[in-house]
Structure formats: structure tokens, C-alpha cells
Amino acid sequence: MRIPASICKFVVSGGIATCIDFVCYMLLRLIAWPSVAKTISMVIANIWSYIVNKRWVFVSRRDTDSKMIGTYVVVQVLNLGTNVGVNSLMLHLTGYVILSFVFATLCATIVNYSLQKLIVFK
């Protein structure tokens, strides 16, 4: 079975976005409260992710407008909710931090990819 190119591209762009988030967070922690640093780092990573997903992963020809941006923000909020919710549930059920993190990330990635492909960059 062949994996669609957009899934492979999404994994690559998501990995880079995660690295951007981490590096920005670590640097911003030096000058800001952790929650402020994390918020700013996530916004930076999400802006990068939006541009890469629109132009490279899903190759959307639609012009960027407020509806597309709004839809993307809603999808990211749902992604965050999925990630945090699954992580909390798995942590409660298993007590394993790494397993919970990995499973939550996997679930959130599936939700995020699906919603971006079907709704944001259709």
C-alpha cells in the first residue's frame, strides 16, 4: 500500500513545525514567563505551518482570506483539544507519560491532517 505524498509531506512539515516551536520556546523562556513563551512559540510555528501546508502539502490554489484563516484557527484549536484531551485520558488510564504523549500526538496529527485536507485547504 502506497502512502499518499500529502501525508508524507504533512509529517515532514509537522516535524519541522515542532522543531520551530521547541527552539522558539526555549529561547523565549529566557526572557518571558513559560506560558507566554509557549503561546508565542506556538503562534510562530502555526504561521509557518499554515504557509507550508497551503503551498506545499495540500497545494491549495485558493486565495488566502479571513474565512480560510478563521477555519485554520478553529482546526488548530480542535487539534489542541484533541492532543490535550487524549494525553490526559491516556495518562489517567496508563500513568505512562511518554506513551500518553506519543498516542496523543498521533491522534491529534490524524485529526489535524484530515480537517486541513477536507476543510481548510480543500
BELURMO-V12863 format. One record per residue. N is the residue number from 1. PSI is psi in whole degrees, -180 to 180 (NA if undefined). Layout:
BEGIN
n->N psi->PSI
n->N psi->PSI
END
This chain:
BEGIN
n->1 psi->131
n->2 psi->133
n->3 psi->129
n->4 psi->144
n->5 psi->-37
n->6 psi->-32
n->7 psi->-45
n->8 psi->-45
n->9 psi->-39
n->10 psi->-41
n->11 psi->-43
n->12 psi->-50
n->13 psi->-36
n->14 psi->-38
n->15 psi->-42
n->16 psi->-41
n->17 psi->-39
n->18 psi->-41
n->19 psi->-42
n->20 psi->-46
n->21 psi->-48
n->22 psi->-48
n->23 psi->-46
n->24 psi->-42
n->25 psi->-48
n->26 psi->-39
n->27 psi->-44
n->28 psi->-27
n->29 psi->-23
n->30 psi->-22
n->31 psi->-3
n->32 psi->162
n->33 psi->149
n->34 psi->-43
n->35 psi->-36
n->36 psi->-45
n->37 psi->-43
n->38 psi->-41
n->39 psi->-48
n->40 psi->-42
n->41 psi->-38
n->42 psi->-39
n->43 psi->-45
n->44 psi->-47
n->45 psi->-38
n->46 psi->-35
n->47 psi->-47
n->48 psi->-45
n->49 psi->-42
n->50 psi->-49
n->51 psi->-48
n->52 psi->-43
n->53 psi->-40
n->54 psi->-45
n->55 psi->-30
n->56 psi->-48
n->57 psi->-55
n->58 psi->-7
n->59 psi->57
n->60 psi->130
n->61 psi->-7
n->62 psi->143
n->63 psi->142
n->64 psi->128
n->65 psi->177
n->66 psi->-31
n->67 psi->-44
n->68 psi->-44
n->69 psi->-46
n->70 psi->-43
n->71 psi->-42
n->72 psi->-43
n->73 psi->-43
n->74 psi->-43
n->75 psi->-41
n->76 psi->-35
n->77 psi->-43
n->78 psi->-39
n->79 psi->-46
n->80 psi->-45
n->81 psi->-42
n->82 psi->-47
n->83 psi->-51
n->84 psi->-42
n->85 psi->-48
n->86 psi->-42
n->87 psi->-46
n->88 psi->-45
n->89 psi->-48
n->90 psi->-39
n->91 psi->-41
n->92 psi->-42
n->93 psi->-37
n->94 psi->-32
n->95 psi->2
n->96 psi->114
n->97 psi->-51
n->98 psi->-45
n->99 psi->-44
n->100 psi->-45
n->101 psi->-48
n->102 psi->-45
n->103 psi->-41
n->104 psi->-42
n->105 psi->-42
n->106 psi->-49
n->107 psi->-45
n->108 psi->-36
n->109 psi->-42
n->110 psi->-46
n->111 psi->-47
n->112 psi->-48
n->113 psi->-49
n->114 psi->-47
n->115 psi->-37
n->116 psi->-43
n->117 psi->-43
n->118 psi->-26
n->119 psi->-53
n->120 psi->-53
n->121 psi->32
n->122 psi->NA
END
